Amino acid sequence: MDKNSKNYRLVLAAIFAALTALVTMVIKIPIPNGAGYLNLGDGVLMVSGLLFGPWVGACVGGIGSAIADLLSGYAAYAPFTLVVKGLEGFLAAYLLRKFSNRWPGLIIAGLAMALGYFLTDWVLYQYPAAIASLPMNIGQGLFGALVAGILYPILHKVIRQD
């Protein structure tokens, strides 16, 4: 199959969305102080944007992460996740084009995700819960940026023809 065909890109986007949901739900890295865990979902959705562009990153991030919420018992978060993680995937790719360097865009995208969930928690649970969740979400966003920054050069060589 031609690596530049629309079908190839659509299949890879679907695979990345499923992979985002899977690694979000299955691969959990506990935080030593018991404050929660990190997952690889943000890394996968950001790298999909870097590989295939802002709109694919938005779809992979929003759909894959919302599916993870629905399947993990966090249905109240799913509509917010669709938007927040979609924006994260979009920003990672869009800012790559603006900076010509993956790191600033990945960091900004990860921090934007943390801000998005701060606002989500404020809407769902009020201000104290939003403040309490912010450090963990910042950590998750930066961890996702690190994962994507490491995976991108490897996957770019495998998946893209450039």
Order of alpha helices (4+ residues) and beta strands (2+ residues): alpha-beta-beta-alpha-alpha-alpha-alpha-alpha
